[in-house]
Amino acid sequence: MASQSCYDIYTNNVIVRLAQISEDVIRLFKKSKDIGIQMHEELVKVTNELYTVMKTYHMYHTESISAESKLKDAEKQEEKQFSKSGDLNVNLLRHEDRQPRRSSVRKIEKMKEKRQAKYSENKLKCTKARNDYLLNLAATNAVVAKYYIHDVSDMIDCCDLGYHASLARTFRTYLSAEYNLETSRHEGLDIIENAVDNLDSRSDKHKIMDMHNQVFCPPMRFEYLPHMGDEVCQVSAQQPVQTELLMRYHQLQSRLATLKIENEEVRKTLDATMQTLQDMLTVEDFDVSDAFQHSRSTESIKSVASESYMSKLNIAKRRSNQQETEMFYFSVSLCRFWKFLMANQR
C-alpha cells in the first residue's frame, strides 16, 4: 500500500511538477532573452551616440585649436607691423609711402577681427560639444553601470522566477513521500518484530487445541456394563483366583521397575537429542550487519560473507546435521513407542 502510494505521488505529482518547472524555465528564459537583447541594443545605441558626440567634440576642439593658432599668428603679424611702424620716423616717410602702410595695417586688423570671430565661434561650438560629450558620458556611464549592476541581476531573477521555490517544493514532496514510506516500513518492521518476540510454541499449541476442542478433548470414560443383572463391579480377590492375582501383581511390579529404568535411559537420550536440536534451531545466526559495512571494500565484504555463519557451505552443513539428529530422535521415539505397545500386549 505504501509503495503504491509513493508510485502514485511520483507519477501524478513529482514528475508532473518537474515537467512544469522545465516548461517554466524555457518560457521565462526566452522572454528574458528577448528583454536582454533589447536592453543590449539600447546599450549599444547609447554607446554609439556617445562615440558620435565624442567625435563631434574632438572635431570642434581641433577647429578651435586651429582658429586659436591662426588668431595668434594674426596678433603676431599685427605686433610686428606696429613695431616696424614705431621704429621708423613717420616724419621721414614720404607721402606716397604712408598710404600702402595704412592699407597693410587695415588688412591685418581686418584679418585679426575675422580670425577673432572665427575663434570665438569655434570656441563656443567646442564648449557646447564638450558639454554635450560630458553630459552624454555621465549618462552613458550611468546606463552601463545600471545595466551591469541592476539590469543583469534583474534579468537573471526573471529567468529564475520561482525556479528554486518550485524545485524545493517538488523535492520536499519527494522527501515527504520517502520519509513516510520509511516510517511505514519501520512500523511494519516493528509489527513483525513484535510478532517474532511473541512467538510461543506452547501458547500456539493451546490455542489450536482450544479452537478444535472436539478433536483434542479426551473422550468420555468407558463405563462398566454388567451383564444380565450381574451386580459385582469390582475385582474379586477371593480364592481360588487370589493366588493368580498376586502372581500377576508381582510380575507387573517387576516389569514396571524394568520399564521405568529403560524409560529413564531413553528419556535422558531423548532430552539430550532434543536439546541438541533446540540449540541448532535457536542459534543466533540472523545478524547480517557485516554485509552492510560501507567502509569495507567489495572484496572484503565477499570474504566476510563467505566465511560467516550464513555462508552456503555452513548452512548446508548445519542442515545435514539437523536432519541426522532429527532422524535419530524420531527413531528412538518410535522404538520407545513400539516397546510400549509390545509391553501393553504382554
Salt bridges, closest charged atoms under 4 A:
ASP24 OD1 - ARG27 NH2 2.99
GLU68 OE2 - LYS72 NZ 3.75
GLU78 OE1 - LYS112 NZ 2.85
GLU96 OE2 - ARG94 NE 3.30
ASP97 OD2 - ARG94 NE 3.44
GLU121 OE2 - LYS125 NZ 3.32
ASP151 OD1 - LYS146 NZ 2.81
ASP160 OD1 - HIS164 ND1 2.75
GLU182 OE2 - HIS186 NE2 3.57
GLU264 OE2 - ARG267 NH2 2.39
ASP271 OD2 - ARG267 NH1 2.84
ASP285 OD2 - ARG318 NH2 2.91
